[in-house]
Amino acid sequence: MNQRTVSCVIAAFNEAERIGDVLKAVEGHPLVSEVVVVDDGSSDGTAEVVRTFSSVKLVINEVNMGKSASLVRGVAASSGEFILMLDADLRNLTRDNISALIEPVLGGRADFSMSLRGNSLPLYKAIGIDFVSGERVLPRTLITDHAEEIRRLSHFGVESFMNKHIIAKRMRIAIVRLDNLINFRKKAKIGWWRGTLKELGMVRDILKVISPVEVLRQNYAMLRLSRLVSAKSSAKASAERSQV
């Protein structure tokens, strides 16, 4: 029986101060066959940090193309049957977090998994889903079958686009609660004013893909397809599977 493989793909733009901690957690993880980082036209030395991790494959965009197009490039450079998406600006990411995301899919209990981070918006935590979460495990075909469409998306529209197809295919969704995990907000990276503008730009990109009414429908549909999986129980299941 062929072993199912998982490639990690990370799109990074000016994350030199943060991406090293993410790569320390994922490089060499026993469930991850390779790590691919797409440096999306960074000017802060992100690529130099990535090059210090000898086993990580680096793809460089000469100009900033946005997360959607960068993800397509990263997946094209990978070989895994499944893709582990990680944001480049995560804090407190652990190997157990990575196992908790991957195990429901490799174990056959879900077709797709996504995180619910510790600093997700209060509304998302209340309803139990962050529909634009950047930490996901998915079949690579979810990207490759729609590569041209995704390339043409706005910079941050890829998660909402994916969700449409996940719902259409009625994929089983595992929502993995990772209370320790947080990401750096734009305001913390580049200041309050510029960060606020960037965050508003992300909202604009999402609304180019789906309308506000569709956002509500998407959340409802994904919740119906989901089952909440705690990080603790997923890690335990992974450990039990490895002992078989």
Secondary structure, DSSP 8 states (H G I E B T S, - for coil): -----EEEEEEESS-TTTHHHHHHHHTT-TT-SEEEEEEES-SSSHHHHHHTSTT-EEEEESS---HHHHHHHHHHT---SEEEE--TTEES--HHHHHHHHHHHHTTS-SEEEEEETTS-HHHHHHT--TT-S-EEEETHHHHTTHHHHHTS-TT-HHHHHHHHHHHTT--EEEEEETT-EE--HHHHH-HHHHHHHHHHHHHHHHHHS-HHHHHHHHHHHHHHEEEEEHHHHHHHHHHHHH-
